[in-house]
């Protein structure tokens, strides 16, 4: 058997402890699968004295994690601290320059600096493993980079944040409002005390940026991504969508649009009966469309100690075997600057929710405005009066130019009978 692969762990939070547990509990199994032992040599975290429920006594304690980057006894470092800039970024860059492999769950770092890291890793003949950075326990990086390597990828989309999927699921099943369910998610540990990255779509957008790079061989470009979170999705919206045969999901979507690539992160309506519509709770799902494989759907737990640690150890095993693929599936030198499609220059059907005065002629005025903007109505319901005395009008349009629908929304706001800003969500046909 080959010499051991010697690793250092930077960060001993929930996921870091999970990595230790797997490597301790499955030591013999992992050695057989990797073809060599994998040994933890050094560890680092803020509080050395904290009881983490695992035996850490046999490892070298490193007070400053950054010094692991030039630790002569390490072949690989696992970064589990997070953050796109500062000491963590310097640590990852320095480790690669010192010919150490890196495994990380740090989606933000990769979304902002992935192209540079891919080139640096190539120059130093090391690997950057990041399976844990996208969709937790779902092996989507390996699926795209290796399993579907024979395909021309035409689209990648999915549910990429378990917190948001849990909130939307609970809102639909219980009828409760967003803020109420968010508080419950925080109490259960599904959402952070500051939930901004989750509910505003930023966490999922980081993941989509990496999926786009993997799927289309382009440089990650987080700034090119259109992002809308779920804060404005109401319990009424979820109920009305259900009444018309749909569920609301926060979707990340990347697909070819002519010779350009479209990226969007937004809450959308999907058919209740669709495969992705049936992915509930904290689960993630990623669907890949390829020219020969047609469509592959991957579903699994998107976060947590076990799934994320499992993905990290899988990357470590790959590196121990000597598998050092290009970070985004193609030589770093061939990664292109993508030509991005205008996020609003698409064909789409839309869900519209209007709160109006209870007076005659309202519907005629609304349909006239929409007609003037080339928007036609496919489905229409009047659920009745709201608690505040207003009346809701809900519709789904026929598929048309999304820019026309947006222009129609602006025109509707000017009607005296429209009491609040019209709400719209795209209908995604998947």
C-alpha positions in Angstrom: 0.0 0.0 0.0 1.1 3.5 -0.8 2.3 6.0 1.8 -0.4 7.8 3.8 -2.0 11.0 2.6 -1.4 13.4 5.4 -4.0 16.1 5.9 -4.7 19.2 8.1 -8.2 20.4 9.1 -8.7 24.2 9.3 -12.0 24.6 11.2 -13.7 22.2 13.7 -17.3 23.3 13.5 -20.1 20.9 12.8 -18.7 19.9 9.4 -15.1 19.6 10.6 -16.2 17.3 13.5 -18.1 15.3 10.9 -15.0 14.8 8.8 -13.1 13.6 11.9 -15.8 11.2 12.7 -15.9 9.7 9.2 -12.1 9.3 9.0 -12.0 7.7 12.5 -15.0 5.4 12.1 -14.3 4.3 8.5 -10.5 4.3 8.6 -10.0 0.8 7.2 -12.8 1.1 4.6 -11.5 4.4 3.4 -7.9 3.1 3.2 -9.1 0.2 1.0 -11.1 2.5 -1.3 -8.3 5.2 -1.5 -5.5 2.6 -1.9 -3.6 4.2 0.9 -4.3 5.4 4.5 -5.6 8.9 5.1 -4.2 10.4 8.3 -5.2 13.6 10.1 -1.9 15.2 11.2 -2.9 18.7 12.2 -6.1 20.5 13.3 -6.9 24.1 14.0 -9.9 26.0 15.5 -10.6 29.0 17.7 -11.1 27.1 21.0 -8.7 24.3 21.7 -10.4 23.4 25.0 -13.9 22.9 23.6 -15.4 19.5 23.9 -16.4 18.5 20.4 -17.5 14.9 21.2 -14.6 13.3 19.3 -11.1 12.3 20.4 -8.6 14.9 19.0 -5.7 14.0 21.3 -3.7 12.3 18.6 -3.4 15.3 16.4 -1.1 18.3 16.3 -2.9 21.4 17.4 -2.1 24.5 15.2 -2.9 27.7 16.9 -3.0 29.8 13.6 -4.6 27.8 10.8 -2.8 29.9 8.2 0.5 28.3 9.1 -0.8 24.9 7.8 -0.2 26.3 4.3 3.6 25.7 4.7 3.4 22.8 7.1 6.0 20.3 5.8 4.1 17.3 7.1 0.9 17.9 5.1 -0.1 16.9 1.6 -3.6 18.3 1.8 -5.5 20.9 3.8 -9.3 21.0 4.3 -10.6 24.6 4.6 -13.9 24.7 6.6 -13.9 28.3 7.9 -15.6 30.2 5.2 -15.5 33.7 3.7 -14.4 35.0 0.3 -11.6 37.3 1.3 -9.0 38.0 4.0 -7.1 35.3 5.9 -9.1 32.4 4.4 -8.4 33.4 0.9 -4.7 33.9 1.6 -4.6 30.5 3.3 -6.1 28.7 0.3 -3.9 30.6 -2.2 -0.7 30.0 -0.1 -1.5 26.3 0.3 -1.8 25.8 -3.4 1.4 27.7 -4.1 3.1 25.4 -1.6 1.9 22.4 -3.6 -0.8 21.3 -1.2 -4.1 19.9 -2.4 -7.1 21.8 -1.0 -10.6 20.5 -0.2 -13.2 23.1 0.7 -16.9 23.7 1.2 -16.4 27.5 0.7 -18.8 28.3 -2.1 -18.3 32.1 -1.7 -14.6 31.9 -2.2 -14.9 29.8 -5.3 -17.8 31.8 -6.8 -15.6 35.0 -6.5 -12.2 33.6 -7.2 -12.7 30.3 -8.9 -11.0 31.1 -12.2 -7.8 32.3 -10.5 -7.8 29.2 -8.2 -8.3 26.9 -11.1 -5.3 28.3 -12.9 -3.2 28.3 -9.8 -4.1 24.7 -9.0 -3.2 23.7 -12.6 0.1 25.6 -12.4 1.0 23.7 -9.2 -0.3 20.3 -10.3 -2.7 20.1 -7.3 -6.4 19.6 -6.9 -9.1 21.9 -5.4 -11.9 19.6 -4.3 -15.3 21.4 -3.7 -18.0 18.8 -3.9 -19.2 19.9 -0.5 -19.7 23.5 -1.7 -22.7 22.6 -3.9 -25.8 20.9 -2.6 -24.3 19.1 0.4 -24.4 15.3 0.0 -25.4 15.3 -3.7 -22.3 14.4 -5.9 -23.1 17.0 -8.5 -19.5 18.1 -9.2 -18.5 14.5 -10.1 -21.8 14.1 -12.0 -21.1 17.1 -14.2 -17.3 16.9 -14.5 -17.0 13.1 -15.0 -20.3 11.2 -15.2 -21.7 13.5 -17.9 -18.4 14.5 -19.6 -19.6 13.1 -22.9 -22.5 15.4 -23.1 -23.0 18.9 -24.4 -24.8 20.5 -21.4 -27.7 22.6 -22.3 -29.1 23.5 -18.9 -28.5 23.1 -15.2 -31.2 24.1 -12.7 -32.3 23.2 -9.2 -33.2 23.8 -5.6 -29.9 24.8 -4.0 -30.8 26.0 -0.5 -32.5 23.7 2.0 -33.4 26.6 4.3 -35.5 28.3 1.6 -37.0 25.0 0.5 -38.0 24.2 4.1 -39.6 27.6 4.6 -41.6 27.4 1.3 -42.7 23.8 2.1 -43.9 24.8 5.6 -45.7 27.9 4.4 -47.6 25.7 1.9 -48.4 22.9 4.3 -49.4 25.1 7.3 -50.6 28.4 5.7 -48.3 30.4 7.9 -46.5 33.6 6.9 -42.8 33.8 6.0 -41.6 35.5 9.2 -43.4 32.9 11.4 -41.8 30.0 9.5 -38.4 31.6 9.3 -38.4 31.9 13.2 -39.2 28.2 13.4 -36.4 27.4 11.0 -34.0 29.4 13.1 -35.2 27.6 16.3 -34.6 24.2 14.6 -31.2 25.2 13.4 -32.1 25.2 9.7 -31.6 28.9 9.4 -28.9 31.2 10.8 -29.5 34.0 13.3 -28.9 36.3 10.4 -30.7 34.5 7.5 -29.7 37.0 4.8 -27.5 34.7 2.8 -30.1 32.0 2.7 -33.5 33.8 2.2 -32.1 36.5 -0.1 -30.8 33.8 -2.5 -27.1 34.6 -2.1 -26.0 31.2 -0.8 -27.8 29.5 -3.6 -26.4 32.0 -6.1 -22.9 31.1 -5.1 -23.7 27.5 -5.9 -25.3 28.3 -9.2 -22.2 30.3 -10.2 -20.1 27.1 -9.8 -22.7 24.9 -11.6 -22.7 27.3 -14.5 -18.9 27.2 -14.7 -18.9 23.4 -14.5 -21.7 22.9 -17.0 -20.5 25.4 -19.7 -16.8 25.6 -19.2 -16.8 29.3 -18.4 -15.2 31.4 -15.7 -17.4 31.8 -12.6 -18.9 35.2 -12.6 -21.1 35.8 -9.5 -21.6 39.5 -10.5 -23.4 38.4 -13.7 -26.1 36.6 -11.8 -29.6 38.0 -11.4 -30.7 37.2 -7.8 -34.1 37.4 -6.1 -34.8 35.7 -2.7 -38.0 34.6 -1.0 -38.8 37.4 1.5 -41.7 38.7 -0.7 -43.4 35.3 -1.2 -46.5 35.4 0.9 -48.7 32.6 2.2 -51.4 33.9 -0.1 -49.1 33.5 -3.1 -48.3 29.9 -2.2 -52.1 29.1 -1.7 -53.1 30.8 -5.0 -50.3 29.0 -6.9 -51.5 25.7 -5.4 -55.1 26.5 -6.4 -53.8 26.7 -10.0 -51.7 23.5 -9.9 -48.3 24.9 -9.0 -45.8 25.1 -6.1 -43.4 27.9 -5.5 -39.7 27.0 -5.4 -36.5 29.0 -5.2 -34.7 27.9 -8.3 -31.3 28.4 -9.7 -31.3 28.2 -13.5 -28.5 28.3 -16.0 -29.1 27.5 -19.6 -28.0 28.2 -23.1 -29.9 31.0 -24.8 -28.7 31.0 -28.4 -24.9 31.7 -28.2 -25.3 33.2 -24.7 -25.8 31.8 -21.2 -28.7 32.8 -19.0 -28.3 32.7 -15.2 -31.1 33.4 -12.8 -31.8 32.8 -9.1 -35.4 33.5 -8.2 -38.6 32.0 -6.7 -40.6 30.4 -9.6 -43.8 28.5 -10.1 -43.4 24.8 -11.1 -46.0 22.2 -11.7 -47.1 20.3 -8.6 -46.6 17.1 -10.5 -43.1 17.8 -11.7 -40.2 15.9 -10.2 -38.6 19.1 -8.8 -42.0 20.2 -7.4 -42.0 17.1 -5.2 -38.6 17.9 -3.6 -39.7 19.2 -0.2 -38.3 20.2 3.2 -34.5 20.7 3.6 -33.7 18.6 0.5 -31.8 19.9 -2.5 -32.2 18.9 -6.1 -30.1 19.5 -9.2 -31.2 18.6 -12.7 -28.8 18.5 -15.6 -29.9 18.5 -19.3 -27.5 17.0 -21.8 -27.8 16.3 -25.5 -27.2 12.5 -25.2 -28.3 11.8 -21.6 -31.5 14.0 -21.9 -32.1 14.8 -18.2 -30.6 13.6 -14.9 -32.1 14.6 -11.6 -30.0 14.4 -8.4 -31.9 14.7 -5.1 -30.4 14.6 -1.6 -29.7 16.4 1.7 -28.2 19.8 1.0 -26.5 20.6 4.3 -25.7 19.3 7.7 -22.8 17.5 9.4 -23.1 14.1 7.7 -23.9 15.0 4.1 -21.3 17.9 3.9 -18.6 15.9 5.7 -19.3 12.9 3.4 -18.7 15.1 0.4 -15.4 16.5 1.8 -14.1 13.0 2.5 -15.1 11.8 -0.9 -12.9 14.6 -2.4 -10.0 13.5 -0.1 -10.3 9.9 -1.2 -10.3 11.0 -4.9 -7.1 12.9 -4.3 -5.5 10.0 -2.4 -6.2 7.9 -5.5 -4.3 10.4 -7.6 -7.4 11.7 -9.4 -6.6 15.4 -10.0 -9.1 16.6 -12.6 -9.4 20.2 -13.9 -11.3 22.2 -11.4 -14.2 23.1 -13.8 -13.8 20.1 -16.1 -11.6 21.7 -18.7 -8.1 23.0 -18.7 -8.0 26.3 -16.7 -6.5 28.1 -19.7 -9.5 27.2 -21.8 -12.1 28.7 -19.4 -13.9 31.4 -21.3 -15.5 34.7 -20.2 -19.1 33.9 -20.8 -21.4 36.0 -23.0 -24.3 36.5 -20.6 -27.9 36.8 -21.8 -30.0 39.6 -20.5 -31.9 38.1 -17.5 -35.1 39.7 -18.7 -34.8 39.0 -22.4 -36.5 35.6 -22.2 -39.8 34.0 -23.1 -41.9 33.1 -20.0 -45.3 32.7 -18.6 -45.9 34.6 -15.3 -48.0 34.4 -12.2 -49.5 37.9 -11.4 -51.1 38.8 -8.1 -52.9 42.1 -7.8 -54.7 43.7 -4.9 -57.5 46.0 -6.1 -60.4 48.1 -5.1 -63.8 46.5 -5.1 -65.4 48.5 -7.9 -66.8 47.9 -11.3 -64.6 47.9 -14.4 -61.4 46.8 -12.6 -60.9 43.6 -14.5 -61.6 45.3 -17.8 -59.0 48.0 -17.0 -56.4 45.3 -16.1 -57.0 43.2 -19.2 -56.8 46.3 -21.4 -53.4 47.3 -20.0 -52.0 43.8 -20.4 -53.4 43.6 -23.9 -51.6 46.8 -24.8 -48.4 45.2 -23.7 -48.9 42.0 -25.6 -49.7 40.0 -22.5 -52.6 37.5 -22.7 -54.2 35.6 -19.8 -54.1 31.8 -19.5 -55.6 31.2 -16.1 -57.6 33.6 -13.9 -59.1 33.4 -10.3 -60.7 35.8 -7.9 -60.1 34.3 -4.5 -62.2 36.9 -2.7 -61.7 39.7 -0.2 -58.6 40.0 2.0 -58.6 40.8 5.7 -57.8 44.5 4.8 -60.9 44.9 2.7 -59.1 44.7 -0.7 -59.8 42.0 -3.3 -57.2 39.8 -4.9 -57.0 39.0 -8.6 -54.6 36.3 -9.6 -53.7 35.1 -13.0 -51.1 33.2 -15.0 -50.2 34.6 -18.4 -49.5 32.8 -21.6 -45.9 32.5 -22.5 -44.6 35.7 -23.9 -41.7 38.2 -23.8 -40.8 38.7 -20.1 -39.9 42.3 -20.8 -43.5 42.9 -22.0 -44.8 41.5 -18.8 -42.5 43.7 -16.7 -43.6 46.7 -18.7 -47.2 45.7 -18.1 -46.6 45.6 -14.4 -45.3 49.1 -14.4 -48.4 50.3 -16.3 -50.7 48.5 -14.0 -49.2 50.4 -11.0 -50.6 53.6 -12.5 -54.2 52.5 -12.3 -56.2 54.0 -9.4 -57.8 50.7 -8.8 -54.5 48.9 -8.1 -53.7 49.4 -4.4 -50.3 47.8 -4.0 -47.4 47.1 -6.2 -48.3 44.1 -8.5 -46.5 40.9 -7.7 -45.2 38.6 -10.4 -43.3 35.3 -10.4 -42.1 33.5 -13.5 -43.5 30.0 -14.3 -40.7 27.7 -15.1 -41.5 24.8 -17.4 -39.3 22.0 -16.1 
